[in-house]
Amino acid sequence: MAQASVKDYEKRAFEIIPRNALDYYRSGAGDELSLRLNRSCFDRLRIRPRVLRSAEQRDLSVSLFGDRFSMPIGIAPTAMQRMAHPDGEVANAKAAASRGVAFTLSTIATSSMEQVATGAPGSPKWFQLYIYRDRKLTESLVRRAEKAGFKAIVLTVDAPVFGLRRADMRNKFSLPPHLILANFEGHLATGVQSHGGSGINEYIKEQLDPTLSWDDVKWLANFTKLPVIVKGILTKEDAILAADIGVKGIWVSNHGARQLDSVPASIEALPEIVKAVGDRTTVVIDGGITQGTDVFKAIALGAKMVLFGRPALWGLAVNGQQGVEHILDLLRKELDITMLLAGCQSIKDITIDHVVHESLYAKL
């Protein structure tokens, strides 16, 4: 049966991906309240369409960080993508390049940044960075990203340790033995193996620096020539601190609801962050995106780009590069139709007036 939506791809991917990897990809932290909120909070927003607006011709393109993109949709970083398909991150990056959208490579990828750069040359790619205890190692990752032609550094700031993901604990998650963390040489690249619990949590606890502070953001921004986007912001207070440092972008995210359970959905946190710093820096968002109406709602609330991780994995698992391309095509078509029916000719026409919370109607 042909896939007509992200949910169709998700259903098929759940049948294909091995349980160890599938639970890693799909699970959230704790009781997964925030995981559910990421989806349900979009459903609580209502679109206010305007009619007779002559929106026959629509322009979905946007410009961010010096690059022009075909639409305000991009691919967020997800780890270890070759668990979903042998071509992994390279196929995902090629799909993004073919559709003119941003692709973000995870530090803990199963394809190296050089392999991705060679596989998808010339297209806008961002590198997601974890700061390791070894600062020289961290700096070398940034320098390699610069050399490989990546256009931005996405610094994840919400993961001094990884959250309590019970599925990985139950499965004693390990990276399949034929795969490695390809951005590293030597012992760090040998794989992620369980020593009684979740192998990825054990790896992160050993390697990443839990003492990170805003000084480390300044350190990164001062030595790289690339724009720094801070990923994992959920409050206006932290958004202001980031903007004061001068970061080029703030990525509103709860890490796919995989860190601290009971935090708000990303779309819930977006409005206060846009209000606080939207005129000082570029705000983007991920979390719970499954259809074009979600993208429209996030843009209406002030996001300049909307990124997704899991749907790309589902497309990858089902049909490799072509699966991801079809996911992007579906979302583009859905966003385009939403804009047409809501009376918007371009992305800048999508405003706060187009979206309200369902509670407004409950009061009537």
Contacts in CASP RR format, 6 or more apart in sequence:
PFRMAT RR
TARGET T0000
AUTHOR 0000-0000-0000
METHOD contacts of the structure
MODEL  1
MAQASVKDYEKRAFEIIPRNALDYYRSGAGDELSLRLNRSCFDRLRIRPR
VLRSAEQRDLSVSLFGDRFSMPIGIAPTAMQRMAHPDGEVANAKAAASRG
VAFTLSTIATSSMEQVATGAPGSPKWFQLYIYRDRKLTESLVRRAEKAGF
KAIVLTVDAPVFGLRRADMRNKFSLPPHLILANFEGHLATGVQSHGGSGI
NEYIKEQLDPTLSWDDVKWLANFTKLPVIVKGILTKEDAILAADIGVKGI
WVSNHGARQLDSVPASIEALPEIVKAVGDRTTVVIDGGITQGTDVFKAIA
LGAKMVLFGRPALWGLAVNGQQGVEHILDLLRKELDITMLLAGCQSIKDI
TIDHVVHESLYAKL
1 8 0 8 1.000
2 8 0 8 1.000
3 9 0 8 1.000
3 12 0 8 1.000
3 318 0 8 1.000
3 326 0 8 1.000
3 330 0 8 1.000
4 330 0 8 1.000
5 290 0 8 1.000
5 291 0 8 1.000
5 330 0 8 1.000
6 290 0 8 1.000
6 291 0 8 1.000
6 311 0 8 1.000
6 314 0 8 1.000
6 327 0 8 1.000
6 330 0 8 1.000
6 331 0 8 1.000
7 290 0 8 1.000
9 311 0 8 1.000
9 314 0 8 1.000
9 315 0 8 1.000
9 318 0 8 1.000
9 323 0 8 1.000
9 326 0 8 1.000
9 327 0 8 1.000
10 290 0 8 1.000
10 310 0 8 1.000
10 311 0 8 1.000
10 314 0 8 1.000
12 314 0 8 1.000
12 317 0 8 1.000
12 318 0 8 1.000
13 22 0 8 1.000
13 84 0 8 1.000
13 313 0 8 1.000
13 314 0 8 1.000
13 315 0 8 1.000
13 317 0 8 1.000
13 318 0 8 1.000
14 22 0 8 1.000
14 26 0 8 1.000
16 317 0 8 1.000
16 318 0 8 1.000
17 25 0 8 1.000
17 83 0 8 1.000
17 84 0 8 1.000
17 313 0 8 1.000
17 317 0 8 1.000
18 83 0 8 1.000
18 176 0 8 1.000
19 171 0 8 1.000
20 83 0 8 1.000
20 171 0 8 1.000
20 173 0 8 1.000
20 174 0 8 1.000
20 176 0 8 1.000
21 80 0 8 1.000
21 83 0 8 1.000
21 84 0 8 1.000
21 176 0 8 1.000
23 167 0 8 1.000
23 168 0 8 1.000
23 170 0 8 1.000
23 171 0 8 1.000
23 173 0 8 1.000
24 80 0 8 1.000
24 83 0 8 1.000
24 165 0 8 1.000
24 167 0 8 1.000
24 168 0 8 1.000
24 171 0 8 1.000
24 173 0 8 1.000
24 200 0 8 1.000
25 78 0 8 1.000
25 83 0 8 1.000
25 84 0 8 1.000
25 310 0 8 1.000
25 313 0 8 1.000
26 167 0 8 1.000
26 310 0 8 1.000
27 35 0 8 1.000
27 165 0 8 1.000
27 166 0 8 1.000
27 167 0 8 1.000
27 168 0 8 1.000
27 258 0 8 1.000
28 34 0 8 1.000
28 35 0 8 1.000
28 165 0 8 1.000
28 167 0 8 1.000
28 256 0 8 1.000
28 257 0 8 1.000
28 258 0 8 1.000
28 261 0 8 1.000
29 35 0 8 1.000
29 163 0 8 1.000
29 164 0 8 1.000
29 165 0 8 1.000
29 257 0 8 1.000
29 258 0 8 1.000
29 259 0 8 1.000
29 260 0 8 1.000
29 261 0 8 1.000
30 163 0 8 1.000
30 164 0 8 1.000
30 165 0 8 1.000
30 166 0 8 1.000
30 261 0 8 1.000
31 261 0 8 1.000
32 257 0 8 1.000
32 261 0 8 1.000
33 261 0 8 1.000
33 262 0 8 1.000
34 254 0 8 1.000
34 256 0 8 1.000
34 257 0 8 1.000
34 260 0 8 1.000
34 261 0 8 1.000
34 262 0 8 1.000
34 263 0 8 1.000
34 264 0 8 1.000
34 265 0 8 1.000
35 256 0 8 1.000
35 257 0 8 1.000
35 258 0 8 1.000
35 261 0 8 1.000
37 257 0 8 1.000
37 264 0 8 1.000
37 265 0 8 1.000
37 268 0 8 1.000
38 254 0 8 1.000
38 256 0 8 1.000
38 257 0 8 1.000
38 265 0 8 1.000
38 266 0 8 1.000
38 267 0 8 1.000
38 287 0 8 1.000
38 288 0 8 1.000
39 288 0 8 1.000
39 290 0 8 1.000
40 265 0 8 1.000
41 264 0 8 1.000
41 265 0 8 1.000
41 267 0 8 1.000
41 268 0 8 1.000
42 265 0 8 1.000
42 267 0 8 1.000
42 288 0 8 1.000
42 293 0 8 1.000
42 294 0 8 1.000
42 297 0 8 1.000
44 357 0 8 1.000
44 358 0 8 1.000
44 359 0 8 1.000
45 267 0 8 1.000
45 297 0 8 1.000
45 355 0 8 1.000
45 356 0 8 1.000
45 357 0 8 1.000
45 358 0 8 1.000
46 355 0 8 1.000
46 356 0 8 1.000
46 357 0 8 1.000
46 358 0 8 1.000
46 360 0 8 1.000
46 361 0 8 1.000
47 293 0 8 1.000
47 296 0 8 1.000
47 297 0 8 1.000
47 300 0 8 1.000
47 338 0 8 1.000
47 342 0 8 1.000
47 354 0 8 1.000
47 355 0 8 1.000
48 342 0 8 1.000
48 353 0 8 1.000
48 354 0 8 1.000
48 355 0 8 1.000
48 356 0 8 1.000
49 341 0 8 1.000
49 342 0 8 1.000
49 343 0 8 1.000
49 354 0 8 1.000
50 342 0 8 1.000
50 343 0 8 1.000
50 354 0 8 1.000
51 343 0 8 1.000
53 343 0 8 1.000
53 344 0 8 1.000
53 345 0 8 1.000
54 345 0 8 1.000
55 339 0 8 1.000
55 340 0 8 1.000
55 342 0 8 1.000
55 343 0 8 1.000
55 344 0 8 1.000
55 345 0 8 1.000
56 340 0 8 1.000
57 345 0 8 1.000
58 336 0 8 1.000
58 339 0 8 1.000
58 340 0 8 1.000
58 344 0 8 1.000
58 345 0 8 1.000
58 346 0 8 1.000
59 345 0 8 1.000
59 346 0 8 1.000
59 347 0 8 1.000
60 70 0 8 1.000
60 71 0 8 1.000
60 72 0 8 1.000
60 332 0 8 1.000
60 335 0 8 1.000
60 336 0 8 1.000
60 339 0 8 1.000
60 346 0 8 1.000
60 347 0 8 1.000
61 68 0 8 1.000
61 69 0 8 1.000
61 70 0 8 1.000
61 71 0 8 1.000
61 347 0 8 1.000
62 68 0 8 1.000
62 69 0 8 1.000
62 71 0 8 1.000
62 72 0 8 1.000
62 304 0 8 1.000
62 305 0 8 1.000
62 347 0 8 1.000
63 69 0 8 1.000
64 102 0 8 1.000
64 282 0 8 1.000
64 284 0 8 1.000
64 304 0 8 1.000
64 305 0 8 1.000
65 151 0 8 1.000
65 152 0 8 1.000
65 227 0 8 1.000
65 229 0 8 1.000
65 248 0 8 1.000
65 282 0 8 1.000
66 151 0 8 1.000
67 102 0 8 1.000
67 124 0 8 1.000
67 151 0 8 1.000
69 100 0 8 1.000
69 101 0 8 1.000
69 102 0 8 1.000
69 124 0 8 1.000
69 305 0 8 1.000
70 99 0 8 1.000
70 100 0 8 1.000
70 101 0 8 1.000
70 332 0 8 1.000
71 101 0 8 1.000
71 332 0 8 1.000
71 335 0 8 1.000
72 295 0 8 1.000
72 299 0 8 1.000
72 303 0 8 1.000
72 304 0 8 1.000
72 305 0 8 1.000
72 306 0 8 1.000
72 347 0 8 1.000
73 101 0 8 1.000
73 295 0 8 1.000
73 305 0 8 1.000
73 306 0 8 1.000
73 307 0 8 1.000
73 308 0 8 1.000
73 328 0 8 1.000
73 331 0 8 1.000
73 332 0 8 1.000
73 335 0 8 1.000
74 96 0 8 1.000
74 101 0 8 1.000
74 102 0 8 1.000
74 103 0 8 1.000
74 104 0 8 1.000
74 305 0 8 1.000
74 306 0 8 1.000
74 307 0 8 1.000
74 308 0 8 1.000
75 92 0 8 1.000
75 95 0 8 1.000
75 96 0 8 1.000
75 101 0 8 1.000
75 102 0 8 1.000
75 103 0 8 1.000
75 104 0 8 1.000
75 307 0 8 1.000
75 308 0 8 1.000
75 309 0 8 1.000
75 312 0 8 1.000
75 324 0 8 1.000
76 104 0 8 1.000
76 253 0 8 1.000
76 286 0 8 1.000
76 287 0 8 1.000
76 307 0 8 1.000
76 308 0 8 1.000
76 309 0 8 1.000
76 312 0 8 1.000
77 104 0 8 1.000
77 105 0 8 1.000
77 106 0 8 1.000
77 107 0 8 1.000
77 128 0 8 1.000
77 154 0 8 1.000
77 156 0 8 1.000
77 309 0 8 1.000
78 106 0 8 1.000
78 309 0 8 1.000
78 310 0 8 1.000
78 312 0 8 1.000
78 313 0 8 1.000
79 106 0 8 1.000
79 108 0 8 1.000
79 109 0 8 1.000
79 200 0 8 1.000
80 106 0 8 1.000
80 108 0 8 1.000
80 109 0 8 1.000
80 110 0 8 1.000
80 175 0 8 1.000
80 179 0 8 1.000
80 181 0 8 1.000
80 192 0 8 1.000
81 88 0 8 1.000
81 89 0 8 1.000
81 92 0 8 1.000
81 106 0 8 1.000
81 109 0 8 1.000
81 110 0 8 1.000
81 111 0 8 1.000
81 313 0 8 1.000
81 316 0 8 1.000
82 88 0 8 1.000
82 89 0 8 1.000
82 110 0 8 1.000
82 111 0 8 1.000
82 179 0 8 1.000
83 110 0 8 1.000
83 175 0 8 1.000
83 176 0 8 1.000
83 179 0 8 1.000
84 313 0 8 1.000
84 316 0 8 1.000
84 317 0 8 1.000
85 91 0 8 1.000
85 316 0 8 1.000
85 317 0 8 1.000
85 320 0 8 1.000
87 316 0 8 1.000
87 320 0 8 1.000
87 321 0 8 1.000
88 110 0 8 1.000
88 111 0 8 1.000
88 316 0 8 1.000
88 320 0 8 1.000
89 105 0 8 1.000
89 106 0 8 1.000
89 109 0 8 1.000
89 110 0 8 1.000
89 111 0 8 1.000
89 115 0 8 1.000
89 116 0 8 1.000
90 111 0 8 1.000
90 115 0 8 1.000
90 116 0 8 1.000
90 119 0 8 1.000
90 120 0 8 1.000
91 316 0 8 1.000
91 320 0 8 1.000
91 321 0 8 1.000
91 324 0 8 1.000
92 103 0 8 1.000
92 312 0 8 1.000
92 316 0 8 1.000
92 321 0 8 1.000
92 324 0 8 1.000
93 103 0 8 1.000
93 105 0 8 1.000
93 116 0 8 1.000
93 119 0 8 1.000
93 120 0 8 1.000
93 123 0 8 1.000
93 125 0 8 1.000
94 119 0 8 1.000
94 120 0 8 1.000
94 321 0 8 1.000
95 312 0 8 1.000
95 320 0 8 1.000
95 321 0 8 1.000
95 322 0 8 1.000
95 323 0 8 1.000
95 324 0 8 1.000
95 325 0 8 1.000
95 328 0 8 1.000
96 102 0 8 1.000
96 103 0 8 1.000
96 120 0 8 1.000
96 123 0 8 1.000
96 125 0 8 1.000
96 324 0 8 1.000
96 328 0 8 1.000
97 103 0 8 1.000
97 120 0 8 1.000
97 122 0 8 1.000
97 123 0 8 1.000
98 321 0 8 1.000
98 325 0 8 1.000
99 325 0 8 1.000
99 328 0 8 1.000
99 329 0 8 1.000
99 332 0 8 1.000
100 123 0 8 1.000
100 124 0 8 1.000
101 328 0 8 1.000
102 124 0 8 1.000
102 125 0 8 1.000
102 126 0 8 1.000
102 305 0 8 1.000
102 307 0 8 1.000
103 116 0 8 1.000
103 120 0 8 1.000
103 123 0 8 1.000
103 124 0 8 1.000
103 125 0 8 1.000
103 126 0 8 1.000
104 125 0 8 1.000
104 126 0 8 1.000
104 127 0 8 1.000
104 128 0 8 1.000
104 154 0 8 1.000
104 307 0 8 1.000
105 111 0 8 1.000
105 113 0 8 1.000
105 116 0 8 1.000
105 125 0 8 1.000
105 126 0 8 1.000
105 127 0 8 1.000
105 128 0 8 1.000
105 150 0 8 1.000
106 128 0 8 1.000
107 127 0 8 1.000
107 128 0 8 1.000
107 129 0 8 1.000
107 130 0 8 1.000
107 141 0 8 1.000
107 183 0 8 1.000
108 130 0 8 1.000
108 181 0 8 1.000
108 183 0 8 1.000
108 192 0 8 1.000
108 200 0 8 1.000
108 203 0 8 1.000
109 116 0 8 1.000
109 181 0 8 1.000
109 182 0 8 1.000
109 183 0 8 1.000
110 175 0 8 1.000
110 179 0 8 1.000
110 180 0 8 1.000
110 181 0 8 1.000
110 182 0 8 1.000
111 182 0 8 1.000
112 182 0 8 1.000
112 183 0 8 1.000
113 127 0 8 1.000
113 144 0 8 1.000
113 145 0 8 1.000
113 148 0 8 1.000
113 150 0 8 1.000
113 183 0 8 1.000
114 144 0 8 1.000
114 148 0 8 1.000
115 182 0 8 1.000
116 125 0 8 1.000
116 148 0 8 1.000
117 125 0 8 1.000
117 148 0 8 1.000
117 149 0 8 1.000
117 150 0 8 1.000
122 149 0 8 1.000
124 151 0 8 1.000
125 149 0 8 1.000
125 150 0 8 1.000
125 151 0 8 1.000
126 150 0 8 1.000
126 151 0 8 1.000
126 152 0 8 1.000
126 153 0 8 1.000
126 154 0 8 1.000
126 229 0 8 1.000
127 141 0 8 1.000
127 142 0 8 1.000
127 145 0 8 1.000
127 150 0 8 1.000
127 152 0 8 1.000
127 153 0 8 1.000
127 154 0 8 1.000
128 154 0 8 1.000
128 155 0 8 1.000
128 156 0 8 1.000
128 231 0 8 1.000
129 138 0 8 1.000
129 141 0 8 1.000
129 142 0 8 1.000
129 145 0 8 1.000
129 153 0 8 1.000
129 154 0 8 1.000
129 155 0 8 1.000
129 156 0 8 1.000
129 220 0 8 1.000
130 138 0 8 1.000
130 156 0 8 1.000
130 159 0 8 1.000
130 204 0 8 1.000
130 208 0 8 1.000
131 138 0 8 1.000
131 155 0 8 1.000
131 208 0 8 1.000
131 209 0 8 1.000
131 212 0 8 1.000
131 216 0 8 1.000
131 220 0 8 1.000
132 138 0 8 1.000
132 207 0 8 1.000
132 208 0 8 1.000
132 209 0 8 1.000
133 207 0 8 1.000
133 208 0 8 1.000
133 209 0 8 1.000
137 188 0 8 1.000
139 223 0 8 1.000
141 183 0 8 1.000
142 153 0 8 1.000
142 220 0 8 1.000
142 223 0 8 1.000
142 224 0 8 1.000
142 226 0 8 1.000
144 183 0 8 1.000
145 153 0 8 1.000
145 226 0 8 1.000
146 224 0 8 1.000
146 225 0 8 1.000
146 226 0 8 1.000
150 226 0 8 1.000
151 226 0 8 1.000
151 227 0 8 1.000
152 226 0 8 1.000
152 227 0 8 1.000
152 228 0 8 1.000
152 229 0 8 1.000
152 248 0 8 1.000
153 220 0 8 1.000
153 224 0 8 1.000
153 226 0 8 1.000
153 227 0 8 1.000
153 228 0 8 1.000
153 229 0 8 1.000
154 229 0 8 1.000
154 231 0 8 1.000
154 251 0 8 1.000
155 217 0 8 1.000
155 220 0 8 1.000
155 228 0 8 1.000
155 229 0 8 1.000
155 230 0 8 1.000
155 231 0 8 1.000
156 231 0 8 1.000
156 232 0 8 1.000
156 255 0 8 1.000
157 212 0 8 1.000
157 217 0 8 1.000
157 230 0 8 1.000
157 231 0 8 1.000
157 232 0 8 1.000
157 233 0 8 1.000
158 231 0 8 1.000
158 232 0 8 1.000
158 233 0 8 1.000
158 234 0 8 1.000
158 253 0 8 1.000
158 254 0 8 1.000
158 255 0 8 1.000
158 259 0 8 1.000
158 260 0 8 1.000
159 204 0 8 1.000
159 208 0 8 1.000
159 255 0 8 1.000
159 259 0 8 1.000
160 208 0 8 1.000
160 209 0 8 1.000
160 210 0 8 1.000
160 211 0 8 1.000
160 212 0 8 1.000
161 201 0 8 1.000
161 204 0 8 1.000
161 205 0 8 1.000
161 208 0 8 1.000
161 210 0 8 1.000
162 198 0 8 1.000
162 200 0 8 1.000
162 201 0 8 1.000
162 204 0 8 1.000
162 205 0 8 1.000
162 258 0 8 1.000
162 259 0 8 1.000
163 201 0 8 1.000
163 258 0 8 1.000
163 259 0 8 1.000
163 260 0 8 1.000
164 261 0 8 1.000
165 198 0 8 1.000
165 201 0 8 1.000
165 258 0 8 1.000
167 173 0 8 1.000
168 197 0 8 1.000
168 198 0 8 1.000
168 199 0 8 1.000
168 200 0 8 1.000
168 201 0 8 1.000
169 197 0 8 1.000
169 198 0 8 1.000
169 201 0 8 1.000
171 198 0 8 1.000
172 194 0 8 1.000
172 196 0 8 1.000
172 197 0 8 1.000
172 198 0 8 1.000
172 199 0 8 1.000
173 192 0 8 1.000
173 194 0 8 1.000
173 197 0 8 1.000
173 198 0 8 1.000
173 199 0 8 1.000
173 200 0 8 1.000
174 192 0 8 1.000
174 193 0 8 1.000
174 194 0 8 1.000
174 199 0 8 1.000
175 181 0 8 1.000
175 191 0 8 1.000
175 192 0 8 1.000
175 193 0 8 1.000
175 199 0 8 1.000
175 200 0 8 1.000
177 191 0 8 1.000
179 191 0 8 1.000
180 189 0 8 1.000
180 190 0 8 1.000
180 191 0 8 1.000
181 188 0 8 1.000
181 189 0 8 1.000
181 191 0 8 1.000
181 192 0 8 1.000
182 189 0 8 1.000
183 189 0 8 1.000
188 207 0 8 1.000
192 199 0 8 1.000
192 200 0 8 1.000
192 202 0 8 1.000
192 203 0 8 1.000
193 199 0 8 1.000
194 202 0 8 1.000
195 202 0 8 1.000
196 202 0 8 1.000
209 216 0 8 1.000
214 241 0 8 1.000
214 245 0 8 1.000
217 228 0 8 1.000
217 230 0 8 1.000
217 242 0 8 1.000
217 245 0 8 1.000
217 247 0 8 1.000
218 245 0 8 1.000
220 228 0 8 1.000
221 228 0 8 1.000
221 245 0 8 1.000
221 246 0 8 1.000
221 247 0 8 1.000
227 247 0 8 1.000
227 248 0 8 1.000
227 249 0 8 1.000
228 247 0 8 1.000
228 248 0 8 1.000
228 249 0 8 1.000
229 247 0 8 1.000
229 248 0 8 1.000
229 249 0 8 1.000
229 250 0 8 1.000
229 251 0 8 1.000
229 282 0 8 1.000
229 284 0 8 1.000
230 242 0 8 1.000
230 247 0 8 1.000
230 249 0 8 1.000
230 250 0 8 1.000
230 251 0 8 1.000
231 251 0 8 1.000
231 253 0 8 1.000
232 251 0 8 1.000
232 252 0 8 1.000
232 253 0 8 1.000
232 254 0 8 1.000
232 255 0 8 1.000
233 239 0 8 1.000
233 242 0 8 1.000
233 250 0 8 1.000
233 251 0 8 1.000
233 252 0 8 1.000
233 253 0 8 1.000
233 269 0 8 1.000
233 273 0 8 1.000
234 252 0 8 1.000
234 253 0 8 1.000
234 254 0 8 1.000
234 263 0 8 1.000
234 264 0 8 1.000
234 266 0 8 1.000
234 269 0 8 1.000
234 273 0 8 1.000
235 269 0 8 1.000
235 272 0 8 1.000
235 273 0 8 1.000
236 272 0 8 1.000
236 273 0 8 1.000
236 275 0 8 1.000
236 276 0 8 1.000
236 277 0 8 1.000
239 250 0 8 1.000
239 273 0 8 1.000
239 276 0 8 1.000
239 277 0 8 1.000
240 276 0 8 1.000
240 277 0 8 1.000
242 249 0 8 1.000
242 250 0 8 1.000
242 277 0 8 1.000
242 281 0 8 1.000
243 250 0 8 1.000
243 276 0 8 1.000
243 277 0 8 1.000
243 280 0 8 1.000
243 281 0 8 1.000
246 281 0 8 1.000
247 281 0 8 1.000
248 281 0 8 1.000
248 282 0 8 1.000
249 281 0 8 1.000
249 282 0 8 1.000
249 283 0 8 1.000
249 284 0 8 1.000
250 273 0 8 1.000
250 277 0 8 1.000
250 281 0 8 1.000
250 282 0 8 1.000
250 283 0 8 1.000
250 284 0 8 1.000
251 284 0 8 1.000
251 285 0 8 1.000
251 286 0 8 1.000
251 307 0 8 1.000
252 266 0 8 1.000
252 269 0 8 1.000
252 270 0 8 1.000
252 273 0 8 1.000
252 283 0 8 1.000
252 284 0 8 1.000
252 285 0 8 1.000
252 286 0 8 1.000
252 303 0 8 1.000
253 266 0 8 1.000
253 285 0 8 1.000
253 286 0 8 1.000
253 287 0 8 1.000
254 260 0 8 1.000
254 263 0 8 1.000
254 264 0 8 1.000
254 265 0 8 1.000
254 266 0 8 1.000
254 269 0 8 1.000
254 287 0 8 1.000
256 266 0 8 1.000
256 286 0 8 1.000
256 287 0 8 1.000
256 288 0 8 1.000
256 310 0 8 1.000
257 263 0 8 1.000
257 265 0 8 1.000
257 287 0 8 1.000
265 287 0 8 1.000
265 288 0 8 1.000
266 285 0 8 1.000
266 286 0 8 1.000
266 287 0 8 1.000
266 288 0 8 1.000
267 285 0 8 1.000
267 287 0 8 1.000
267 288 0 8 1.000
267 294 0 8 1.000
267 297 0 8 1.000
267 298 0 8 1.000
267 301 0 8 1.000
270 283 0 8 1.000
270 285 0 8 1.000
270 298 0 8 1.000
270 301 0 8 1.000
270 302 0 8 1.000
270 303 0 8 1.000
271 301 0 8 1.000
271 302 0 8 1.000
273 283 0 8 1.000
274 283 0 8 1.000
274 301 0 8 1.000
274 302 0 8 1.000
274 303 0 8 1.000
277 283 0 8 1.000
278 302 0 8 1.000
282 304 0 8 1.000
283 302 0 8 1.000
283 303 0 8 1.000
283 304 0 8 1.000
284 303 0 8 1.000
284 304 0 8 1.000
284 305 0 8 1.000
284 306 0 8 1.000
284 307 0 8 1.000
285 298 0 8 1.000
285 303 0 8 1.000
285 305 0 8 1.000
285 306 0 8 1.000
285 307 0 8 1.000
286 306 0 8 1.000
286 307 0 8 1.000
286 308 0 8 1.000
286 309 0 8 1.000
287 308 0 8 1.000
288 294 0 8 1.000
288 308 0 8 1.000
288 310 0 8 1.000
289 295 0 8 1.000
289 298 0 8 1.000
289 306 0 8 1.000
289 307 0 8 1.000
289 308 0 8 1.000
289 311 0 8 1.000
289 331 0 8 1.000
290 308 0 8 1.000
290 311 0 8 1.000
291 331 0 8 1.000
291 334 0 8 1.000
292 331 0 8 1.000
292 334 0 8 1.000
292 335 0 8 1.000
292 338 0 8 1.000
293 334 0 8 1.000
293 335 0 8 1.000
293 338 0 8 1.000
294 306 0 8 1.000
295 306 0 8 1.000
295 331 0 8 1.000
295 334 0 8 1.000
295 335 0 8 1.000
295 338 0 8 1.000
296 335 0 8 1.000
296 338 0 8 1.000
296 339 0 8 1.000
296 342 0 8 1.000
296 350 0 8 1.000
296 354 0 8 1.000
296 355 0 8 1.000
297 355 0 8 1.000
298 306 0 8 1.000
299 306 0 8 1.000
299 347 0 8 1.000
299 350 0 8 1.000
300 350 0 8 1.000
300 351 0 8 1.000
300 352 0 8 1.000
300 353 0 8 1.000
300 354 0 8 1.000
300 355 0 8 1.000
301 352 0 8 1.000
301 355 0 8 1.000
302 352 0 8 1.000
308 331 0 8 1.000
311 327 0 8 1.000
311 331 0 8 1.000
312 324 0 8 1.000
312 327 0 8 1.000
314 327 0 8 1.000
315 323 0 8 1.000
315 324 0 8 1.000
315 326 0 8 1.000
315 327 0 8 1.000
316 323 0 8 1.000
316 324 0 8 1.000
319 326 0 8 1.000
339 345 0 8 1.000
339 349 0 8 1.000
339 350 0 8 1.000
342 350 0 8 1.000
342 354 0 8 1.000
343 349 0 8 1.000
344 350 0 8 1.000
344 354 0 8 1.000
END
